[in-house]
Amino acid sequence: MATVSSDAEREPGLQATPAEEFPDRSEGQAAADDSAARVGLLTNAAALRDEWQRVQGTFVDDPQRAVREASMLVERTLEEIRVNVTSGHTSGTISTEDLRVNFQRYREFFQRLLSA
């Protein structure tokens, strides 16, 4: 089996797999999970990533089921994000520093949404 060694050799429109993007997959995932936790919008990004891998692995045997489960996983993830965003709206007194940190988190998340 041939290994793709550079983007120039990759077919147009084909994106790198996580293993190609992160040769040390656990280090790359740990960094991404840390970022998600820091933003505070996902409580367990690693578990969601594992669930995605499980769903993706079922595609060959049952594509319809895989797409249905992928849709449900995305919906569940978006709902978790919505709940966590909503919980960030507080009516009490918050320090300017806490507001600044929350605003930075929203900005980072918003930029990620736009780049998806």
Helices and strands as residue ranges (DSSP letters): G 7-9, H 18-21, H 25-39, H 45-57, H 63-87, H 96-115
